[in-house]
Amino acid sequence: MSEPAGSAPLLEIDALSVRRGHEALLEDVTLRVRRGSIHVVMGANGAGKSTLLSAVLGQIPFEGRIAMNWAGPGTIGYVPQTFAVDPTLPVTVADFLALTRQRLPVCFGVTRAARAAIAGLLARVALPGLEGRPLAVLSGGELRRVLLAHALDPEPELLILDEPSAGLDDAAIVILNDILLALKRGGRTTVLMVTHDLEQVRGAVDEVTVLERRTVRA
């Protein structure tokens, strides 16, 4: 996939460094993510992959430059590698997905309009009928797909995925690839993804970068 002539990459990273005390977690990293592409970052454990995503999300201090060349208002969707659910909270899948869909607090119920939208989101990640299931009893793969549904609502300009295939069975990995391919066809969402297993998503990926803390190889 190529960008229109003269257009800038959606995401530009220049001379990015992140330190924890005297330890360099990332040093002098430069990266370009083309608009509308699916860009994978790979590397060994400790290579700084999740640190890179945290810097892009603005969650940690860094040195260098990170620029988003938004085509519109600019929105980011994010699926973290881990997500802790308090088993004592009676939060259902519908409650969780309704948090950004209605002004009424979910403790008073989920509106009809939100329920209709949530049904569509769950169908998109192949989890129909899961609205009433408590988050705390979902399998790891189900929870990851619910988080993906949340990240796609509304469909973001940049979608950041940290090990999205972790905990997914073969059928769910096929669904993940279908979602990625649909995003690519839509042309509105750029994906920056960290994964340890390129083979699971190879069919949808445009570009791969290998990160080794201090160097980036395309």
Backbone as JSON, one array per atom type, in Angstrom:
{
  "sequence": "MSEPAGSAPLLEIDALSVRRGHEALLEDVTLRVRRGSIHVVMGANGAGKSTLLSAVLGQIPFEGRIAMNWAGPGTIGYVPQTFAVDPTLPVTVADFLALTRQRLPVCFGVTRAARAAIAGLLARVALPGLEGRPLAVLSGGELRRVLLAHALDPEPELLILDEPSAGLDDAAIVILNDILLALKRGGRTTVLMVTHDLEQVRGAVDEVTVLERRTVRA",
  "N": [[0.84, -1.18, 0.0], [0.61, 2.18, -0.88], [1.25, 5.62, -0.07], [-0.54, 8.65, -0.89], [1.03, 10.86, -3.23], [3.33, 13.07, -1.81], [2.17, 13.07, 0.68], [2.39, 12.88, 4.27], [3.79, 10.44, 6.56], [1.57, 8.82, 8.88], [2.46, 8.53, 11.51], [5.39, 9.72, 12.95], [8.55, 9.09, 14.25], [11.4, 10.25, 15.78], [14.76, 10.0, 16.73], [14.21, 8.86, 19.27], [14.44, 8.36, 22.71], [14.33, 6.6, 25.76], [14.67, 6.5, 29.2], [15.33, 4.79, 32.27], [16.27, 5.71, 35.2], [19.66, 5.16, 35.14], [19.56, 3.41, 33.09], [19.14, 2.66, 29.68], [16.21, 2.29, 28.06], [15.19, 2.64, 25.54], [16.95, 3.89, 22.74], [17.75, 6.43, 20.6], [15.84, 5.87, 18.52], [14.28, 5.64, 15.4], [11.44, 5.88, 13.37], [8.93, 5.31, 10.91], [5.5, 5.27, 10.22], [3.33, 4.41, 7.81], [0.43, 6.05, 6.58], [-2.65, 4.4, 6.82], [-1.53, 1.89, 6.8], [-0.58, -1.39, 8.1], [1.52, -1.87, 10.58], [4.05, -3.7, 11.98], [5.89, -4.17, 14.98], [8.65, -5.91, 16.07], [10.72, -7.92, 18.28], [13.14, -9.12, 20.68], [12.42, -10.23, 24.09], [12.47, -7.53, 26.33], [13.43, -5.76, 24.49], [12.26, -3.32, 24.19], [9.74, -2.93, 23.09], [7.07, -2.6, 24.17], [7.64, -0.35, 25.64], [8.12, 1.51, 23.62], [5.48, 1.74, 22.57], [4.23, 2.83, 24.83], [5.48, 5.31, 24.96], [4.58, 6.5, 22.57], [1.88, 6.69, 23.2], [2.01, 8.61, 25.1], [2.37, 7.99, 27.76], [4.67, 7.81, 29.23], [7.7, 9.64, 30.08], [9.93, 10.94, 27.56], [12.76, 11.43, 25.37], [13.38, 13.17, 22.32], [11.42, 13.07, 19.3], [8.0, 12.73, 18.63], [5.52, 12.6, 16.32], [2.21, 13.09, 15.21], [0.51, 13.0, 12.27], [-2.29, 13.96, 11.79], [-5.26, 13.4, 9.87], [-7.73, 14.31, 10.51], [-9.62, 15.13, 13.42], [-8.2, 13.38, 15.04], [-7.8, 10.4, 16.62], [-7.06, 7.79, 18.93], [-7.03, 4.33, 19.33], [-6.55, 1.68, 21.68], [-5.23, -1.41, 22.65], [-4.16, -3.02, 25.38], [-1.41, -5.12, 26.5], [-1.89, -6.52, 28.85], [-4.72, -6.63, 31.06], [-6.22, -5.87, 33.94], [-8.92, -7.2, 35.72], [-11.19, -6.52, 38.22], [-12.45, -8.96, 40.21], [-14.48, -8.62, 42.02], [-16.17, -6.66, 41.2], [-19.29, -6.12, 39.73], [-19.33, -5.9, 36.78], [-20.54, -5.97, 33.56], [-20.03, -7.11, 30.14], [-21.53, -5.45, 28.46], [-21.85, -3.21, 30.14], [-19.19, -2.32, 30.31], [-18.55, -1.69, 27.6], [-20.38, 0.29, 27.2], [-19.49, 2.48, 28.55], [-18.27, 4.65, 27.21], [-20.28, 5.37, 25.57], [-22.62, 6.5, 26.42], [-24.19, 9.1, 28.31], [-25.52, 8.66, 30.67], [-24.78, 7.16, 33.76], [-23.56, 3.81, 33.91], [-24.45, 2.31, 36.01], [-27.09, 2.84, 36.25], [-28.17, 1.5, 34.22], [-28.02, 0.34, 30.77], [-28.49, 2.18, 27.86], [-30.99, 1.92, 25.24], [-30.08, 2.64, 22.7], [-27.31, 2.43, 23.06], [-27.1, -0.29, 23.58], [-27.8, -1.41, 21.11], [-25.68, -0.55, 19.51], [-23.57, -1.8, 20.83], [-24.15, -4.49, 20.41], [-23.54, -4.64, 17.7], [-20.78, -4.12, 17.79], [-19.83, -6.35, 19.2], [-20.56, -8.38, 17.47], [-18.8, -7.79, 15.45], [-16.34, -8.62, 16.45], [-16.81, -11.25, 16.64], [-18.23, -12.19, 18.93], [-21.02, -12.6, 19.56], [-23.95, -11.98, 21.54], [-22.79, -11.78, 24.04], [-23.26, -9.74, 25.77], [-24.35, -9.68, 28.42], [-22.51, -11.04, 29.97], [-20.37, -11.26, 32.78], [-17.37, -9.33, 33.03], [-15.34, -10.43, 34.55], [-15.46, -13.19, 34.3], [-14.74, -13.88, 31.79], [-12.8, -15.63, 29.34], [-9.23, -15.4, 28.69], [-8.81, -14.92, 25.95], [-11.38, -14.1, 25.12], [-11.68, -11.75, 26.63], [-9.66, -10.19, 25.5], [-10.66, -9.78, 22.94], [-12.97, -8.34, 23.52], [-11.77, -6.02, 24.51], [-10.61, -5.17, 22.13], [-12.91, -4.61, 20.65], [-13.8, -2.42, 22.13], [-11.69, -0.64, 21.63], [-12.14, -0.07, 18.99], [-14.26, 1.62, 18.92], [-15.16, 4.85, 18.93], [-14.22, 4.1, 15.48], [-10.79, 4.32, 15.28], [-8.23, 6.7, 14.23], [-5.62, 5.94, 14.57], [-4.68, 2.79, 15.57], [-3.45, 1.05, 18.25], [-1.88, -1.87, 19.12], [-0.92, -4.16, 21.51], [0.62, -7.06, 21.52], [-1.7, -8.48, 20.33], [-2.6, -11.04, 19.62], [-2.09, -12.71, 21.72], [-3.08, -15.29, 23.84], [-5.18, -16.04, 22.21], [-7.1, -18.49, 20.49], [-6.8, -20.62, 17.54], [-9.05, -20.11, 15.9], [-9.87, -17.6, 16.79], [-7.66, -16.09, 16.1], [-7.87, -16.1, 13.33], [-10.15, -14.51, 13.14], [-9.13, -12.1, 14.17], [-7.27, -11.47, 12.13], [-9.07, -11.1, 10.03], [-10.4, -8.81, 10.92], [-8.28, -6.96, 10.91], [-7.7, -6.93, 8.15], [-10.1, -5.89, 7.19], [-10.01, -3.33, 8.3], [-7.83, -2.35, 6.87], [-8.86, -2.36, 4.27], [-10.84, -0.46, 4.6], [-9.37, 1.86, 4.94], [-9.23, 3.99, 6.72], [-8.03, 3.66, 9.17], [-4.91, 3.4, 10.72], [-2.58, 0.98, 11.76], [-0.52, 0.2, 14.46], [1.39, -2.28, 15.71], [2.54, -4.54, 18.16], [4.01, -7.69, 18.21], [4.88, -11.08, 19.02], [4.8, -13.15, 17.35], [4.94, -13.28, 14.18], [3.9, -14.88, 12.16], [1.26, -15.38, 12.8], [-0.18, -13.16, 12.03], [0.66, -12.47, 9.56], [-0.59, -12.34, 7.03], [-2.01, -9.97, 6.99], [-0.27, -7.9, 7.32], [1.66, -5.0, 6.45], [4.22, -3.79, 6.81], [7.26, -4.49, 8.59], [9.16, -3.96, 11.49], [12.16, -4.39, 13.25], [13.08, -4.18, 16.56], [15.67, -3.28, 18.74], [16.25, -2.07, 21.21], [18.32, 0.02, 20.84], [18.46, 0.22, 18.12], [16.68, 0.25, 15.05], [15.43, -1.83, 12.61], [14.16, -2.08, 9.38]],
  "CA": [[0.0, 0.0, 0.0], [1.42, 3.39, -0.95], [0.57, 6.85, 0.3], [-0.62, 9.63, -1.96], [2.27, 11.62, -3.41], [3.46, 14.27, -0.99], [1.55, 12.94, 2.0], [3.32, 12.5, 5.33], [3.38, 9.28, 7.35], [0.67, 9.18, 9.99], [3.25, 8.59, 12.73], [6.82, 9.92, 12.76], [9.34, 9.01, 15.47], [12.78, 10.63, 15.47], [15.75, 10.05, 17.82], [13.47, 8.6, 20.5], [15.17, 7.7, 23.79], [13.62, 6.48, 27.03], [15.59, 6.01, 30.23], [14.87, 4.54, 33.64], [17.5, 5.9, 35.94], [20.82, 5.15, 34.24], [19.35, 2.37, 32.08], [18.49, 3.08, 28.44], [15.2, 1.34, 27.59], [15.23, 2.88, 24.09], [17.94, 4.92, 22.46], [17.9, 6.92, 19.24], [14.97, 5.08, 17.64], [13.58, 6.39, 14.36], [10.43, 5.0, 12.79], [7.84, 5.91, 10.15], [4.35, 4.39, 10.01], [2.57, 4.97, 6.71], [-1.02, 6.18, 6.77], [-3.44, 3.31, 6.27], [-0.79, 0.62, 6.81], [-0.5, -2.2, 9.32], [2.96, -1.88, 10.83], [4.38, -4.56, 13.12], [7.19, -4.03, 15.64], [9.06, -7.16, 16.7], [11.99, -7.86, 19.0], [13.25, -10.04, 21.82], [11.97, -9.71, 25.38], [13.35, -6.48, 26.81], [13.92, -4.92, 23.39], [11.65, -2.0, 24.29], [8.55, -2.82, 22.25], [5.98, -1.98, 24.93], [8.11, 1.0, 26.0], [7.85, 2.32, 22.44], [4.05, 2.04, 22.53], [3.91, 3.74, 25.94], [5.94, 6.65, 24.58], [3.65, 7.0, 21.56], [0.63, 6.99, 23.9], [2.22, 9.7, 26.05], [2.27, 7.47, 29.13], [5.97, 7.89, 29.9], [8.54, 10.71, 29.52], [10.9, 10.51, 26.56], [13.5, 12.44, 24.63], [13.21, 12.99, 20.9], [10.23, 13.63, 18.66], [6.91, 11.87, 18.17], [4.55, 13.48, 15.66], [1.04, 12.49, 14.56], [0.02, 13.83, 11.16], [-3.7, 13.6, 11.71], [-6.06, 13.89, 8.75], [-8.9, 14.92, 11.1], [-9.42, 15.47, 14.83], [-7.18, 12.51, 15.6], [-8.21, 9.52, 17.7], [-6.23, 6.6, 19.12], [-7.56, 3.16, 20.03], [-5.42, 0.96, 22.29], [-5.46, -2.69, 23.33], [-2.93, -3.32, 26.12], [-1.01, -6.53, 26.58], [-2.6, -7.09, 30.0], [-5.81, -5.79, 31.55], [-6.68, -6.48, 35.19], [-10.35, -7.06, 36.02], [-11.5, -6.78, 39.63], [-13.53, -9.96, 40.22], [-15.56, -8.25, 42.96], [-17.04, -5.66, 40.57], [-20.28, -6.77, 38.85], [-19.34, -5.18, 35.51], [-20.77, -6.85, 32.41], [-19.45, -6.68, 28.87], [-22.31, -4.3, 28.0], [-21.49, -2.07, 31.0], [-17.85, -1.86, 29.94], [-18.57, -1.08, 26.28], [-21.27, 1.46, 27.23], [-18.9, 3.59, 29.32], [-18.0, 5.79, 26.34], [-21.37, 5.48, 24.6], [-23.8, 7.15, 26.97], [-23.96, 10.03, 29.42], [-26.09, 8.06, 31.86], [-23.89, 6.17, 34.38], [-24.04, 2.46, 33.61], [-25.11, 1.73, 37.18], [-28.53, 3.04, 36.04], [-28.57, 0.71, 33.07], [-27.48, 0.65, 29.44], [-29.56, 2.69, 27.02], [-31.34, 1.1, 24.08], [-29.18, 2.98, 21.59], [-26.0, 1.85, 23.35], [-27.19, -1.76, 23.43], [-27.78, -1.74, 19.68], [-24.31, -0.36, 19.03], [-22.73, -2.82, 21.46], [-24.41, -5.75, 19.7], [-22.77, -4.58, 16.47], [-19.37, -4.24, 18.12], [-19.54, -7.73, 19.58], [-20.63, -9.18, 16.24], [-17.6, -7.5, 14.67], [-15.24, -9.43, 16.99], [-17.33, -12.63, 16.71], [-18.66, -12.54, 20.28], [-22.43, -12.19, 19.68], [-24.69, -12.46, 22.69], [-22.0, -11.76, 25.27], [-23.51, -8.48, 26.47], [-24.64, -9.83, 29.85], [-21.49, -11.83, 30.65], [-19.45, -10.46, 33.59], [-16.0, -9.27, 32.53], [-14.45, -11.24, 35.39], [-15.52, -14.63, 33.99], [-14.32, -14.1, 30.4], [-11.48, -16.22, 29.11], [-8.26, -14.4, 28.26], [-9.05, -14.59, 24.55], [-12.62, -13.33, 25.03], [-11.42, -10.41, 27.15], [-8.85, -9.45, 24.52], [-11.53, -9.38, 21.83], [-13.83, -7.27, 24.04], [-10.92, -4.82, 24.52], [-10.48, -4.75, 20.74], [-14.19, -3.97, 20.3], [-13.79, -1.11, 22.8], [-10.72, 0.22, 20.95], [-12.68, 0.26, 17.67], [-15.49, 2.4, 19.09], [-15.36, 4.87, 17.48], [-13.07, 3.61, 14.73], [-9.74, 5.32, 15.49], [-7.3, 6.97, 13.13], [-4.47, 5.1, 14.88], [-4.99, 1.69, 16.48], [-2.21, 0.51, 18.82], [-2.15, -3.2, 19.64], [0.23, -4.75, 22.18], [0.45, -8.52, 21.53], [-3.15, -8.74, 20.23], [-2.94, -12.46, 19.44], [-1.79, -13.47, 22.94], [-4.25, -15.9, 24.47], [-6.22, -16.37, 21.25], [-6.98, -19.78, 19.81], [-6.64, -20.48, 16.09], [-10.24, -19.5, 15.32], [-9.87, -16.18, 17.14], [-6.6, -15.45, 15.31], [-8.47, -15.86, 12.01], [-11.04, -13.35, 13.3], [-8.26, -10.93, 14.29], [-6.76, -11.15, 10.8], [-10.19, -10.57, 9.24], [-10.62, -7.44, 11.38], [-7.18, -6.15, 10.4], [-7.87, -6.77, 6.71], [-11.23, -4.98, 6.99], [-9.51, -1.98, 8.59], [-6.97, -1.96, 5.75], [-9.73, -2.04, 3.13], [-11.54, 0.79, 4.9], [-8.44, 2.94, 4.66], [-9.31, 5.1, 7.67], [-7.3, 3.35, 10.38], [-3.53, 2.93, 10.67], [-2.35, 0.06, 12.89], [0.83, -0.04, 14.97], [1.17, -3.5, 16.48], [3.64, -5.34, 18.68], [3.69, -9.12, 18.29], [6.03, -11.98, 19.1], [4.6, -14.22, 16.38], [4.53, -12.65, 12.93], [3.16, -15.8, 11.32], [-0.16, -15.34, 13.13], [-0.84, -12.0, 11.42], [1.44, -12.1, 8.37], [-1.43, -12.07, 5.88], [-2.58, -8.63, 7.04], [0.77, -6.92, 7.65], [2.34, -4.29, 5.36], [5.62, -3.51, 7.11], [7.77, -5.06, 9.84], [10.36, -3.33, 12.03], [12.78, -5.12, 14.36], [13.57, -3.24, 17.56], [16.69, -3.83, 19.64], [16.53, -0.96, 22.13], [19.06, 1.15, 20.28], [18.41, 0.25, 16.66], [15.45, -0.18, 14.39], [15.68, -2.32, 11.26], [12.93, -2.34, 8.63]],
  "C": [[0.88, 1.23, 0.0], [0.57, 4.59, -0.58], [0.44, 7.74, -0.92], [0.64, 10.45, -2.02], [2.24, 12.86, -2.52], [2.86, 14.15, 0.39], [2.58, 12.45, 3.01], [2.86, 11.2, 5.98], [2.43, 9.71, 8.47], [1.47, 9.39, 11.27], [4.73, 8.71, 12.37], [7.53, 9.93, 14.11], [10.79, 9.28, 15.1], [13.61, 10.68, 16.75], [15.09, 9.85, 19.18], [14.34, 7.84, 21.5], [14.32, 7.71, 25.05], [14.58, 5.88, 28.04], [14.86, 5.79, 31.54], [16.1, 4.58, 34.52], [18.65, 6.0, 34.96], [20.67, 4.13, 33.11], [18.63, 2.94, 30.87], [17.52, 2.0, 27.99], [15.06, 1.43, 26.06], [16.25, 3.97, 23.85], [18.03, 5.19, 20.96], [17.11, 6.09, 18.22], [14.26, 6.01, 16.66], [12.65, 5.43, 13.61], [9.4, 5.83, 12.03], [6.75, 4.88, 9.96], [3.45, 5.05, 8.96], [1.07, 4.99, 7.02], [-1.75, 5.02, 6.09], [-2.76, 1.96, 6.28], [-0.99, -0.13, 8.12], [0.97, -2.48, 9.55], [3.24, -2.66, 12.11], [5.77, -4.22, 13.64], [7.48, -5.33, 16.36], [10.38, -6.96, 17.42], [11.97, -8.84, 20.16], [12.64, -9.41, 23.06], [12.98, -8.68, 25.88], [13.88, -5.57, 25.73], [13.31, -3.53, 23.4], [10.37, -1.83, 23.5], [7.4, -2.12, 22.98], [6.35, -0.58, 25.38], [7.86, 1.96, 24.84], [6.38, 2.71, 22.37], [3.66, 3.01, 23.63], [4.35, 5.17, 25.63], [4.99, 7.27, 23.55], [2.33, 7.43, 22.2], [0.78, 8.14, 24.89], [2.16, 9.28, 27.5], [3.56, 7.6, 29.92], [6.77, 9.06, 29.3], [9.56, 10.14, 28.54], [11.66, 11.72, 26.03], [13.36, 12.13, 23.15], [11.9, 13.57, 20.43], [9.26, 12.53, 18.26], [5.85, 12.79, 17.6], [3.45, 12.65, 15.01], [0.56, 13.45, 13.48], [-1.44, 13.48, 10.89], [-4.36, 14.17, 10.46], [-7.3, 14.61, 9.27], [-8.62, 15.27, 12.55], [-8.34, 14.6, 15.5], [-7.66, 11.71, 16.78], [-7.3, 8.29, 17.72], [-7.04, 5.54, 19.85], [-6.39, 2.32, 20.53], [-5.91, -0.31, 22.95], [-4.17, -3.06, 24.04], [-2.63, -4.81, 26.13], [-1.71, -7.23, 27.74], [-3.65, -6.1, 30.47], [-6.4, -6.48, 32.78], [-8.16, -6.18, 35.4], [-10.58, -7.42, 37.47], [-12.66, -7.75, 39.7], [-14.68, -9.61, 41.15], [-16.52, -7.23, 42.35], [-17.99, -6.34, 39.59], [-20.43, -6.03, 37.51], [-19.52, -6.17, 34.37], [-20.06, -6.3, 31.18], [-20.19, -5.44, 28.36], [-21.98, -3.05, 28.82], [-20.17, -1.46, 30.54], [-17.88, -1.11, 28.6], [-19.46, 0.16, 26.23], [-20.63, 2.67, 27.89], [-18.65, 4.83, 28.47], [-19.15, 6.05, 25.37], [-22.58, 6.21, 25.13], [-23.41, 8.06, 28.12], [-24.47, 9.45, 30.74], [-25.12, 7.06, 32.47], [-24.44, 4.76, 34.19], [-24.68, 1.79, 34.81], [-26.63, 1.91, 37.1], [-29.05, 2.28, 34.83], [-27.95, 1.19, 31.79], [-28.63, 1.06, 28.54], [-29.81, 1.77, 25.82], [-30.4, 1.37, 22.92], [-27.8, 2.38, 21.81], [-26.03, 0.35, 23.17], [-27.14, -2.17, 21.96], [-26.37, -1.61, 19.11], [-23.38, -1.44, 19.57], [-22.92, -4.18, 20.78], [-23.61, -5.78, 18.4], [-21.28, -4.73, 16.71], [-19.0, -5.68, 18.43], [-19.63, -8.67, 18.37], [-19.35, -9.0, 15.43], [-16.4, -8.32, 15.15], [-15.69, -10.86, 17.26], [-17.61, -13.08, 18.14], [-20.14, -12.16, 20.46], [-23.07, -12.78, 20.94], [-23.96, -12.42, 24.01], [-22.27, -10.52, 26.13], [-23.65, -8.65, 27.98], [-23.59, -10.6, 30.63], [-20.6, -10.91, 31.5], [-18.04, -10.48, 33.01], [-15.1, -10.26, 33.26], [-14.45, -12.72, 35.03], [-15.13, -14.91, 32.54], [-12.99, -14.83, 30.36], [-10.53, -15.11, 28.66], [-8.48, -13.96, 26.82], [-10.31, -13.77, 24.37], [-12.41, -11.9, 25.51], [-10.64, -9.58, 26.15], [-9.71, -8.98, 23.36], [-12.53, -8.3, 22.26], [-13.04, -5.96, 24.08], [-10.73, -4.28, 23.1], [-11.77, -4.05, 20.28], [-14.25, -2.56, 20.89], [-12.86, -0.14, 22.06], [-11.22, 0.67, 19.58], [-13.92, 1.14, 17.73], [-15.18, 3.77, 19.72], [-14.1, 4.41, 16.75], [-11.97, 4.66, 14.75], [-8.92, 5.58, 14.23], [-6.02, 6.16, 13.31], [-4.89, 4.05, 15.9], [-3.68, 1.06, 16.94], [-2.55, -0.8, 19.53], [-0.88, -3.78, 20.23], [-0.03, -6.24, 22.36], [-1.03, -8.91, 21.41], [-3.52, -10.2, 20.09], [-2.65, -13.31, 20.67], [-3.08, -14.01, 23.55], [-5.37, -16.27, 23.52], [-6.0, -17.76, 20.67], [-6.94, -19.54, 18.3], [-7.83, -19.78, 15.45], [-10.26, -18.0, 15.59], [-8.78, -15.43, 16.38], [-7.08, -15.18, 13.89], [-9.37, -14.63, 12.06], [-10.22, -12.07, 13.4], [-7.73, -10.51, 12.93], [-7.86, -10.56, 9.92], [-10.47, -9.11, 9.62], [-9.54, -6.51, 10.84], [-7.32, -5.9, 8.9], [-9.03, -5.82, 6.39], [-10.82, -3.54, 7.27], [-8.66, -1.46, 7.43], [-7.82, -1.57, 4.54], [-10.45, -0.71, 3.36], [-10.67, 2.01, 4.7], [-8.45, 4.09, 5.64], [-8.42, 4.9, 8.89], [-5.91, 2.83, 10.06], [-3.28, 2.1, 11.91], [-0.86, -0.02, 13.19], [0.72, -1.18, 15.98], [2.48, -4.13, 16.91], [3.19, -6.79, 18.71], [4.98, -9.92, 18.39], [5.95, -13.06, 18.05], [4.05, -13.63, 15.09], [3.67, -13.57, 12.09], [1.66, -15.73, 11.57], [-0.89, -14.21, 12.42], [-0.21, -11.61, 10.09], [0.55, -11.7, 7.2], [-2.0, -10.66, 5.85], [-1.53, -7.53, 7.11], [1.41, -6.31, 6.4], [3.83, -4.15, 5.6], [6.0, -4.08, 8.47], [9.04, -4.32, 10.22], [10.86, -4.16, 13.2], [13.44, -4.11, 15.29], [14.55, -3.94, 18.48], [17.18, -2.75, 20.61], [17.16, 0.24, 21.44], [18.94, 1.26, 18.76], [17.05, -0.21, 16.19], [15.81, -0.61, 12.98], [14.36, -2.61, 10.57], [13.13, -3.59, 7.78]]
}
